[in-house]
Amino acid sequence: MTNSERINIGLIGSGNMASAMVQGWVRADPSAAQTIHLTDHGSGRAAALAEIAGGAHVHASNRELVGAVDVVLLCVKPIDIEDVLREISDIVEPTHVVASVAAGVQTATMENLLDDGVPVLRFMPNVPVKVNAGTLVFARGRATNDKVEPTLELFRALGTTVELQERLFDAATALSGSGPAFFGLVVEAFEDAAIVSGLSAAVGRELAVTTMSGTAQMLTVEDLSCSDLRRMVTSPGGTAAAGLAQMERAGVRGAIIDTVVAARDRARELG
Ligand SMILES: NC(=O)c1ccc[n+]([C@@H]2O[C@H](COP(=O)([O-])OP(=O)(O)OC[C@H]3O[C@@H](n4cnc5c(N)ncnc54)[C@H](OP(=O)(O)O)[C@@H]3O)[C@@H](O)[C@H]2O)c1
């Protein structure tokens, strides 16, 4: 196994996150559909997703899927992970890789339900994987084989991957996993502000979204600190200074910290 193109990946569960990942893989490489295998729990979502993906394989059972793939990717709700692993564990080999995107399910929990020597990877992706702009934190379990690196390469096609200790996954779940919801609320507030300030909804949306992505690009391409970026925009007595003073008086910084801490604590409760 030398590259990710030859890896057959089987997604158990074809819901929201599976759909976002499959569409990201096919967007990066339309021929990837041939290497994607899917199941669901009877809803028909696997067949619908296979059609969107243009030729992915649908299997009648999870066990049939395991027999056809190199990587088994668990995309079911956290509460269903143990049942699915018990169903397939006797046919999962150390030559497979078992990966999961389930929030709060640790590699050790999965390893305990699998034979020794089966490599396990745990991911926490976010929905921008659909447009190859995801943020995916991951942790490795104890075992490895020659398919682990090609598997990680496959996930790199979906966005930025960051290896992280598992004890920090709840914080990452809050920040990057739930983050698109938080940024969505903030951009929506800018859209509202645009209308209150006299701009049309359409222009407000365009200015808000491009300003968000442009700011993100400045921070990454120029490797700027946030305070340096702020200083570039903030002249003494100017408009940004007036706006920033209002943001601080309104407690925006504290509200965002409280938001992420609340989400992290909720991830802990659910885990
Ligand atoms: N949504 C997000 O933004 C997000 C972000 C990060 C991580 N995650 C993780 O992604 C996982 C899936 O979340 P989701 O939002 O995609 O959930 P979802 O939309 O409810 O999808 C769950 C899928 O699992 C299938 N399923 C359940 N039991 C099964 C079984 N025994 N065999 C085969 N398929 C089975 C369901 O089948 P049916 O279609 O037949 O019901 C459904 O297709 C969760 O563990 C979650 O923690 C989600």
The ligand as a MOL file (V3000), in Angstrom:
LIG
                    3D

  0  0  0     0  0            999 V3000
M  V30 BEGIN CTAB
M  V30 COUNTS 48 52 0 0 0
M  V30 BEGIN ATOM
M  V30 1 N -22.8490 16.3140 12.3660 0
M  V30 2 C -21.6950 16.8850 12.7220 0
M  V30 3 O -21.4300 18.0880 12.5100 0
M  V30 4 C -20.6350 16.0320 13.3880 0
M  V30 5 C -19.3910 16.6180 13.6650 0
M  V30 6 C -18.3870 15.7900 14.2170 0
M  V30 7 C -18.6510 14.4600 14.5180 0
M  V30 8 N -19.8670 13.9460 14.2660 0 CHG=1
M  V30 9 C -20.1120 12.5370 14.5950 0
M  V30 10 O -20.5660 11.8750 13.4410 0
M  V30 11 C -21.3660 10.7500 13.8460 0
M  V30 12 C -22.6180 10.7350 12.9850 0
M  V30 13 O -23.3310 11.9370 13.2100 0
M  V30 14 P -24.3800 12.4390 12.1350 0
M  V30 15 O -24.7230 13.8490 12.5020 0
M  V30 16 O -23.8930 12.1400 10.7600 0 CHG=-1
M  V30 17 O -25.6210 11.4430 12.4950 0
M  V30 18 P -26.8500 11.0100 11.6060 0
M  V30 19 O -27.1050 12.0160 10.5190 0
M  V30 20 O -27.9530 10.6500 12.5520 0
M  V30 21 O -26.3470 9.6650 10.8830 0
M  V30 22 C -26.1640 8.4570 11.5640 0
M  V30 23 C -26.1300 7.3410 10.5350 0
M  V30 24 O -25.8280 6.1340 11.2070 0
M  V30 25 C -26.6280 5.1020 10.6410 0
M  V30 26 N -26.7000 3.9450 11.5200 0
M  V30 27 C -27.1530 3.8570 12.7970 0
M  V30 28 N -27.0100 2.5930 13.2590 0
M  V30 29 C -26.4380 1.8760 12.2520 0
M  V30 30 C -26.0600 0.5240 12.0980 0
M  V30 31 N -26.2100 -0.3640 13.0880 0
M  V30 32 N -25.4940 0.1370 10.9260 0
M  V30 33 C -25.3190 1.0230 9.9020 0
M  V30 34 N -25.6750 2.3290 9.9860 0
M  V30 35 C -26.2240 2.7420 11.1430 0
M  V30 36 C -27.9530 5.7690 10.3990 0
M  V30 37 O -28.6920 4.9880 9.5210 0
M  V30 38 P -30.1450 5.4390 8.9670 0
M  V30 39 O -29.8520 6.5120 7.9550 0
M  V30 40 O -30.6690 4.1990 8.3410 0
M  V30 41 O -30.9200 5.9250 10.1550 0
M  V30 42 C -27.4720 7.1060 9.8010 0
M  V30 43 O -27.2430 6.9700 8.4080 0
M  V30 44 C -21.6780 10.9210 15.3270 0
M  V30 45 O -20.9770 9.9620 16.0830 0
M  V30 46 C -21.1860 12.3190 15.6470 0
M  V30 47 O -20.6300 12.3970 16.9510 0
M  V30 48 C -20.8750 14.6780 13.6940 0
M  V30 END ATOM
M  V30 BEGIN BOND
M  V30 1 1 1 2
M  V30 2 2 2 3
M  V30 3 1 2 4
M  V30 4 1 4 5
M  V30 5 2 4 48
M  V30 6 2 5 6
M  V30 7 1 6 7
M  V30 8 2 7 8
M  V30 9 1 8 9
M  V30 10 1 8 48
M  V30 11 1 9 10
M  V30 12 1 9 46
M  V30 13 1 10 11
M  V30 14 1 11 12
M  V30 15 1 11 44
M  V30 16 1 12 13
M  V30 17 1 13 14
M  V30 18 2 14 15
M  V30 19 1 14 16
M  V30 20 1 14 17
M  V30 21 1 17 18
M  V30 22 2 18 19
M  V30 23 1 18 20
M  V30 24 1 18 21
M  V30 25 1 21 22
M  V30 26 1 22 23
M  V30 27 1 23 24
M  V30 28 1 23 42
M  V30 29 1 24 25
M  V30 30 1 25 26
M  V30 31 1 25 36
M  V30 32 1 26 27
M  V30 33 1 26 35
M  V30 34 2 27 28
M  V30 35 1 28 29
M  V30 36 1 29 30
M  V30 37 2 29 35
M  V30 38 1 30 31
M  V30 39 2 30 32
M  V30 40 1 32 33
M  V30 41 2 33 34
M  V30 42 1 34 35
M  V30 43 1 36 37
M  V30 44 1 36 42
M  V30 45 1 37 38
M  V30 46 2 38 39
M  V30 47 1 38 40
M  V30 48 1 38 41
M  V30 49 1 42 43
M  V30 50 1 44 45
M  V30 51 1 44 46
M  V30 52 1 46 47
M  V30 END BOND
M  V30 END CTAB
M  END
